[in-house]
């Protein structure tokens, strides 16, 4: 009868090799795990902004691009919930629109041969019913901020109604050419010239818009009684992106939060 031979005990080197292999086997599943995919809403925001930012705020968008932006906007709007005016409050910079009144201004810039520059177009909300549209423009005579102010109220889960109250301009910065024209550098500048330049810089002109007055805004049904009230669907709003659709006059608006 043969003697039973027991397997030899592993050497110290073999034990170290086995321990390393075991450690690698345990670590392998962790290393192989794929990175977590971004939430679908973030993917939708990224896709929309990528399409919108290459169109010069919608001015240079081709028909296929407009279709792509509309589809991307609809995909993001599917994640929209009830409007939170605390989140809405702040300054938003326009990155894309199909609204004809804004595109006319951008078209004027393109046809001005460099004489007109349209800078940031902003929409500034507070949480208490005030909104202001701001268009920064500049030209040979200087720069200014054109403003249209309005009151708003909730009209639905994601809808507000607006009554535009006044329009005007401020933040005037005379160009060097205009300053030279009004007060030539080679001639002594008098007190009236300095006063004129100071008055230009402090220019702040606002005029009430027809159909809206304090009485209209104070009525029981608020801005809804105003003659020039409009409706605005804020279909998506978070800390970074705002998507709106003008229900009066039409037009898609895509904004990013302004820093």
C-alpha positions, 0 to 999 in steps of 0.5 A, spaced: 500 500 500 502 506 497 504 511 502 500 518 502 504 524 500 501 530 503 502 536 498 508 540 500 507 547 504 508 553 500 514 557 500 514 564 503 515 567 496 509 563 493 505 565 499 507 573 497 505 572 490 498 569 492 496 575 497 498 579 491 494 576 486 488 576 491 489 583 492 489 584 485 483 580 484 479 584 489 481 591 486 479 589 479 472 590 479 472 597 483 477 599 477 473 596 472 467 600 474 465 605 469 464 613 471 457 615 472 453 618 467 451 625 467 443 626 469 439 626 463 437 633 465 444 635 464 445 632 458 439 635 455 442 642 457 449 641 454 446 639 448 441 645 447 447 650 449 452 646 444 447 647 438 445 654 441 451 658 442 454 656 435 448 661 431 450 668 433 444 668 438 440 665 433 441 670 427 445 666 423 442 659 424 440 655 418 433 652 418 436 645 420 439 648 426 433 652 428 429 645 427 435 642 432 435 647 437 427 647 437 428 639 438 433 640 443 429 645 447 423 641 447 427 635 450 430 640 456 423 642 457 420 635 459 424 636 465 421 643 467 417 643 473 413 649 476 416 655 476 420 657 482 421 665 482 427 665 487 431 661 482 428 665 477 431 671 480 437 674 477 440 676 471 440 672 465 444 673 458 441 671 452 444 666 447 439 664 442 432 667 440 427 666 434 423 672 436 423 677 430 423 684 435 430 681 437 433 678 431 431 685 427 436 689 432 441 683 431 440 684 423 441 692 424 448 690 427 450 686 421 448 691 416 451 697 420 458 695 417 461 696 424 457 702 426 453 698 431 455 693 436 449 689 440 453 687 446 449 683 452 442 682 452 439 681 459 433 679 462 433 681 470 428 678 474 427 679 482 422 674 486 417 680 487 414 681 480 419 686 477 423 684 470 427 688 466 430 687 459 437 690 458 440 691 451 447 694 451 449 697 445 455 701 442 457 705 436 461 711 434 458 716 439 459 711 445 455 706 449 449 705 453 444 701 456 437 700 453 432 698 458 425 696 458 421 695 465 415 691 466 411 688 472 409 680 472 405 676 476 404 668 476 398 666 471 400 658 472 405 653 474 410 655 469 407 662 466 407 669 467 404 675 465 407 681 463 405 689 463 411 693 460 411 700 464 417 704 462 423 704 457 429 708 457 437 709 457 442 710 462 449 708 463 452 712 457 459 712 456 461 717 450 466 715 445 473 719 445 470 722 438 464 725 441 468 727 447 473 730 442 468 734 438 464 737 445 471 739 448 477 739 443 483 736 447 487 742 444 483 747 446 482 750 453 476 746 456 471 750 460 466 749 465 460 748 461 464 743 457 465 739 463 458 739 465 456 737 458 460 731 459 458 729 466 451 730 464 452 725 458 455 720 463 449 721 468 444 721 463 438 717 465 432 718 461 425 713 462 418 714 459 412 711 461 409 706 455 402 707 453 397 703 456 400 702 462 400 707 469 400 706 476 392 705 476 392 699 471 398 696 476 394 697 482 387 694 479 384 688 483 387 683 477 394 686 477 398 687 470 392 683 467 388 689 466 394 693 462 393 694 455 400 692 453 400 685 458 403 679 455 404 672 457 411 668 457 411 661 458 418 659 462 418 652 461 425 650 464 429 654 469 434 652 474 440 655 477 444 655 470 439 655 464 432 659 463 428 657 457 422 661 455 417 662 450 413 668 448 406 666 448 404 673 445 408 675 439 411 668 439 419 666 440 423 662 443 428 664 448 434 661 451 438 664 457 444 662 461 445 665 468 450 671 467 455 671 472 
